Amino acid sequence: MGFISVLVDAVVVVFSVVLAVTAPFFDAQIFLPDSLYPTLLVKLKRWYAEESGDYLMAEKPGFFTGLIWLEIAFLWPLSVANVYGIIARRPWVATTSLMAGVNVATTMAAIMGELLGSGKASDRLIQFYAPFMVFAFLAIIRGLLPRRNPPALSGKSKKKRA
């Protein structure tokens, strides 16, 4: 179980880093003016939308804009907390992982429903979004499974040595 736990932690950290970086610099361009971003980032977003056929990024439908607002307000801080919490082995990281996983699963259900139901999405675009469902599942599992951490000694339980 130790190897699997480390593997799940690694996946959650990698995806959390991706979300922590892309949310403010890439995804937030959906609702923030282009003038706030360096030209390179604006061009990168446009290139991505054209290359991948990501019509959600290009057309900015209302539901997608709302999901991005949720990502910035809720998921972005959780992603930063997950990276720190897993690396520093904080006991509360199970809660933040669970919260992030449920958020991503809910968001991806709406996005995948649109992609699959609209008939507009290419297989390539669906394959781009699909790993986020795997991340959501692993983050939820990480949050639900008990961890064996050595118990911390409280100040009262320490014995005085003379």
C-alpha positions in Angstrom: 0.0 0.0 0.0 3.0 2.3 0.6 4.0 2.5 -3.1 0.4 3.1 -4.2 0.1 5.9 -1.6 3.3 7.5 -2.8 2.1 7.2 -6.5 -1.3 8.8 -5.7 0.5 11.6 -3.8 2.8 12.2 -6.8 -0.2 12.4 -9.2 -2.1 14.7 -6.9 1.0 17.0 -6.5 1.6 17.1 -10.2 -2.0 18.0 -11.1 -2.1 20.5 -8.2 1.0 22.2 -9.5 -0.5 22.3 -13.0 -3.8 23.8 -11.6 -1.9 26.2 -9.3 0.0 27.6 -12.3 -2.6 27.5 -15.1 -5.5 28.8 -13.1 -4.3 32.4 -12.6 -2.1 32.7 -15.7 -4.1 30.8 -18.4 -7.7 30.1 -17.3 -8.4 33.4 -15.7 -8.0 35.0 -19.2 -11.5 33.8 -19.8 -12.9 36.7 -17.7 -10.1 39.1 -17.1 -9.0 41.6 -19.8 -6.1 40.6 -22.1 -4.3 43.9 -21.1 -3.6 42.4 -17.6 -1.5 39.6 -19.2 1.8 39.6 -21.0 1.4 39.3 -24.8 3.1 35.9 -24.7 0.5 34.4 -22.4 -2.4 35.8 -24.4 -0.9 34.4 -27.6 -0.3 31.0 -25.9 -4.0 30.8 -24.9 -5.1 31.7 -28.4 -2.7 29.2 -29.9 -3.9 26.5 -27.5 -7.6 27.1 -28.4 -6.8 27.0 -32.1 -4.5 23.9 -32.0 -6.7 21.8 -29.7 -10.0 23.0 -31.0 -11.0 24.0 -27.5 -14.2 25.9 -28.4 -14.9 26.4 -24.7 -11.8 28.6 -24.4 -12.5 30.3 -27.7 -16.2 30.9 -27.3 -16.3 31.5 -23.5 -19.9 30.2 -22.9 -21.5 31.4 -19.7 -21.4 28.1 -17.8 -17.7 27.7 -18.6 -16.9 31.2 -17.4 -18.7 30.4 -14.2 -16.7 27.2 -13.7 -13.5 29.2 -14.2 -14.6 31.7 -11.6 -15.1 28.7 -9.2 -11.7 27.4 -10.2 -10.0 30.7 -9.3 -11.9 31.3 -6.1 -12.0 27.8 -4.7 -9.7 25.3 -6.5 -6.7 27.5 -7.0 -6.1 28.0 -3.2 -6.8 24.3 -2.6 -4.2 23.3 -5.2 -1.6 25.5 -3.6 -2.5 24.0 -0.2 -2.4 20.4 -1.6 1.2 20.9 -2.9 2.4 22.3 0.4 0.4 19.8 2.5 1.6 16.7 0.7 5.2 17.8 0.5 5.2 18.9 4.2 3.1 15.9 5.2 0.4 17.9 7.0 -2.5 16.0 8.5 -5.1 18.3 7.0 -4.1 17.6 3.4 -6.6 14.7 3.3 -9.4 17.3 3.6 -8.0 19.7 1.0 -7.4 16.7 -1.4 -11.0 15.6 -1.0 -12.3 19.1 -1.5 -10.2 19.6 -4.6 -11.1 16.2 -6.0 -14.8 16.7 -5.6 -14.6 20.2 -7.1 -12.7 18.9 -10.2 -15.1 15.9 -10.6 -18.1 18.2 -10.5 -16.5 20.7 -12.9 -15.4 17.9 -15.3 -18.8 16.3 -15.3 -20.3 19.5 -16.7 -17.4 20.0 -19.1 -17.4 16.4 -20.4 -21.2 16.5 -20.7 -20.9 19.6 -22.9 -18.0 18.1 -24.9 -19.6 14.7 -25.5 -23.2 16.1 -25.9 -22.4 19.0 -28.3 -20.7 17.0 -31.0 -18.3 19.9 -31.4 -15.4 18.3 -29.5 -12.6 16.4 -31.3 -11.2 13.2 -29.8 -8.0 15.1 -29.1 -9.9 17.7 -27.0 -11.7 15.0 -25.0 -8.3 13.2 -24.4 -6.9 16.5 -23.1 -9.7 16.9 -20.5 -10.0 13.2 -19.5 -6.9 13.1 -17.3 -8.5 15.6 -15.0 -11.2 13.1 -14.2 -8.4 10.6 -13.2 -6.9 13.4 -11.0 -10.3 14.0 -9.4 -10.8 10.3 -8.6 -7.3 10.0 -7.1 -7.6 13.2 -5.1 -11.0 11.9 -3.7 -9.4 8.5 -2.9 -6.5 10.3 -1.3 -8.8 12.3 0.9 -10.9 9.3 2.0 -8.3 6.7 2.7 -6.8 6.8 6.2 -3.2 7.6 6.5 -0.7 6.1 8.9 1.2 9.1 10.3 3.2 8.8 13.5 1.2 10.4 16.3 2.5 13.7 17.4 3.4 14.0 21.1 1.5 16.7 22.9 3.1 18.8 25.5 1.2 17.0 28.3 2.3 13.5 27.2 6.0 14.3 27.2 7.8 13.0 30.3 10.1 15.3 32.2 13.6 14.0 32.5 15.7 14.8 35.4 
